[in-house]
Amino acid sequence: AGGAAFVYGTSGCAALCLEAAARGLSPRMKKLALWEPPYIVDDSRPPVPQDYLEQLRKMLREGRRGDMIELFFTQAVGMPAEFVAPMRQSPFWAAQEAFAPTLVNEAILMGNGSFKLPKERIAKATCPTLVMDGGTTPWLSHAADAVAETLPNAQRRTIAGQPHNVDPQALAPVLIEFFTT
């Protein structure tokens, strides 16, 4: 089909949208809005283990979806393990396990598990882009800064006090303003 779209992505999906723009879809995107793309750009957080992707693949082969989610939360997100243990008993854990296989693809997208910013590649994303964060997680703020600095046609905005799972009521007016001006 023809036409162009307004595109929004959050977290790993922000990185996916950015990759799509960089790999030739920029002309099909009227505007691109990104919320906290999770690239590691400095030492404000520990790196993801070098074998993160291989650990995910091994757990997937062994059918250990819950362990995949736990690894993602503790190593990629940086959540303390003591927070994850009670989550495994919660009703939403089964839904988390259902999407566990997608973590392998996300790790591949994110630099084969390194989560490093592919500056040279994403600089090819030429569509007008708004890169946002909530200012509550320093390493994600640094990542948003680095992405905005790398893109040739980017704006940078912080929606103060918003966590990584941004409140839609806080985000919507910002997206409406960006997409309609």
C-alpha positions as CSV (number, residue, x, y, z in Angstrom):
1,A,0.0,0.0,0.0
2,G,1.1,3.6,-0.5
3,G,1.3,6.5,1.7
4,A,3.3,7.5,4.8
5,A,2.7,7.0,8.5
6,F,3.3,8.6,11.8
7,V,5.2,6.0,13.8
8,Y,5.7,5.7,17.5
9,G,7.8,3.1,19.4
10,T,8.7,2.6,23.0
11,S,11.8,0.9,24.5
12,G,12.9,-2.0,22.3
13,C,10.2,-1.1,19.8
14,A,11.7,2.4,19.6
15,A,14.9,0.7,18.5
16,L,13.0,-1.4,16.0
17,C,11.3,1.7,14.5
18,L,14.6,3.5,14.3
19,E,16.2,0.5,12.5
20,A,13.3,0.5,10.0
21,A,13.8,4.2,9.4
22,A,17.6,3.8,9.0
23,R,17.2,0.9,6.6
24,G,15.2,2.7,4.1
25,L,11.7,3.4,5.4
26,S,12.4,7.0,6.4
27,P,10.5,8.2,3.3
28,R,7.5,6.2,4.4
29,M,7.5,7.8,7.8
30,K,6.0,11.3,8.0
31,K,7.3,11.5,11.6
32,L,8.9,9.1,14.1
33,A,8.5,9.4,17.8
34,L,10.7,7.3,20.2
35,W,10.3,6.8,23.9
36,E,13.5,5.7,25.8
37,P,15.3,3.6,23.2
38,P,17.3,1.3,25.5
39,Y,20.8,1.7,24.1
40,I,23.8,1.6,26.5
41,V,25.9,4.6,25.6
42,D,28.1,5.1,28.7
43,D,28.9,3.7,32.1
44,S,25.9,5.0,33.9
45,R,24.6,1.4,34.1
46,P,26.4,-2.0,34.0
47,P,26.8,-3.5,30.6
48,V,24.7,-6.5,29.5
49,P,26.7,-9.7,29.9
50,Q,28.6,-10.5,26.7
51,D,26.9,-13.9,26.5
52,Y,23.3,-12.5,27.0
53,L,22.1,-13.5,23.6
54,E,23.6,-17.0,23.9
55,Q,22.0,-17.4,27.4
56,L,18.6,-16.5,25.9
57,R,19.0,-18.9,23.1
58,K,20.0,-21.7,25.4
59,M,17.1,-21.1,27.8
60,L,14.7,-21.0,24.8
61,R,16.1,-24.4,23.5
62,E,15.6,-25.8,27.0
63,G,12.0,-24.4,27.3
64,R,13.0,-22.1,30.2
65,R,10.8,-19.1,29.3
66,G,10.5,-17.9,32.8
67,D,14.3,-17.8,33.2
68,M,14.5,-15.9,29.9
69,I,12.1,-13.2,31.4
70,E,14.1,-13.1,34.6
71,L,17.4,-12.7,32.7
72,F,15.8,-9.9,30.6
73,F,14.6,-8.1,33.7
74,T,17.8,-8.4,35.7
75,Q,20.4,-8.0,33.0
76,A,18.8,-6.0,30.2
77,V,16.5,-3.8,32.3
78,G,18.6,-3.8,35.4
79,M,15.9,-4.7,37.8
80,P,17.2,-6.2,41.1
81,A,16.7,-9.9,41.4
82,E,14.8,-9.6,44.6
83,F,12.1,-7.7,42.7
84,V,11.8,-10.3,40.1
85,A,11.3,-13.3,42.4
86,P,7.8,-12.2,43.6
87,M,6.8,-11.3,40.0
88,R,7.2,-14.9,39.0
89,Q,4.3,-15.7,41.3
90,S,2.0,-12.9,39.9
91,P,-0.8,-13.5,37.5
92,F,0.9,-11.6,34.7
93,W,3.9,-13.8,34.6
94,A,2.3,-16.3,32.2
95,A,1.8,-13.5,29.7
96,Q,5.5,-12.5,30.1
97,E,6.5,-16.1,29.4
98,A,4.4,-16.2,26.3
99,F,6.4,-13.5,24.6
100,A,9.8,-14.7,26.0
101,P,10.9,-16.1,22.6
102,T,10.8,-12.6,21.1
103,L,13.6,-11.6,23.5
104,V,16.1,-13.4,21.2
105,N,15.1,-11.2,18.3
106,E,15.2,-8.1,20.4
107,A,18.7,-9.0,21.6
108,I,19.8,-9.5,18.0
109,L,18.3,-6.1,17.1
110,M,20.1,-4.5,20.0
111,G,23.6,-5.3,18.8
112,N,23.5,-9.0,19.4
113,G,22.8,-8.4,23.0
114,S,25.3,-5.6,23.6
115,F,22.7,-2.8,23.5
116,K,25.3,-0.5,22.0
117,L,24.0,2.4,19.9
118,P,24.8,1.8,16.1
119,K,25.5,5.5,15.4
120,E,26.6,5.1,11.8
121,R,23.6,3.0,10.8
122,I,20.9,5.0,12.6
123,A,22.3,8.3,11.3
124,K,20.6,7.2,8.0
125,A,17.2,7.7,9.5
126,T,16.3,11.1,8.0
127,C,12.6,11.5,8.9
128,P,11.7,14.1,11.5
129,T,12.1,12.4,14.8
130,L,11.2,13.2,18.4
131,V,13.3,11.4,21.0
132,M,11.8,11.4,24.4
133,D,12.5,10.2,28.0
134,G,11.0,10.7,31.4
135,G,14.2,11.9,33.2
136,T,13.8,9.2,35.9
137,T,16.4,6.7,34.6
138,P,19.8,8.3,33.9
139,W,21.1,5.7,31.5
140,L,17.9,6.0,29.4
141,S,18.2,9.8,29.4
142,H,21.7,9.5,28.2
143,A,20.6,7.1,25.5
144,A,17.9,9.5,24.3
145,D,20.5,12.3,24.2
146,A,22.8,10.1,22.1
147,V,20.1,9.1,19.7
148,A,18.9,12.6,19.2
149,E,22.5,13.9,18.7
150,T,23.1,11.1,16.1
151,L,20.0,11.7,14.0
152,P,20.1,14.4,11.3
153,N,16.5,15.6,11.9
154,A,15.8,15.1,15.6
155,Q,14.2,16.9,18.4
156,R,14.7,16.0,22.1
157,R,12.2,16.2,24.8
158,T,11.9,15.1,28.4
159,I,8.4,14.5,29.9
160,A,9.6,15.1,33.5
161,G,8.9,12.5,36.1
162,Q,7.6,9.8,33.7
163,P,8.9,6.2,34.3
164,H,9.9,3.8,31.5
165,N,6.3,2.7,31.3
166,V,5.2,6.2,30.4
167,D,1.6,7.3,31.4
168,P,-0.4,7.5,28.2
169,Q,-2.1,10.6,29.6
170,A,1.2,12.4,29.8
171,L,2.5,11.1,26.5
172,A,-0.6,11.7,24.3
173,P,-0.4,15.5,24.2
174,V,3.2,15.5,23.3
175,L,2.6,13.0,20.5
176,I,-0.3,15.0,19.2
177,E,1.7,18.2,19.2
178,F,4.6,16.6,17.4
179,F,2.6,14.7,14.8
180,T,0.3,17.7,14.0
181,T,2.9,20.5,13.6
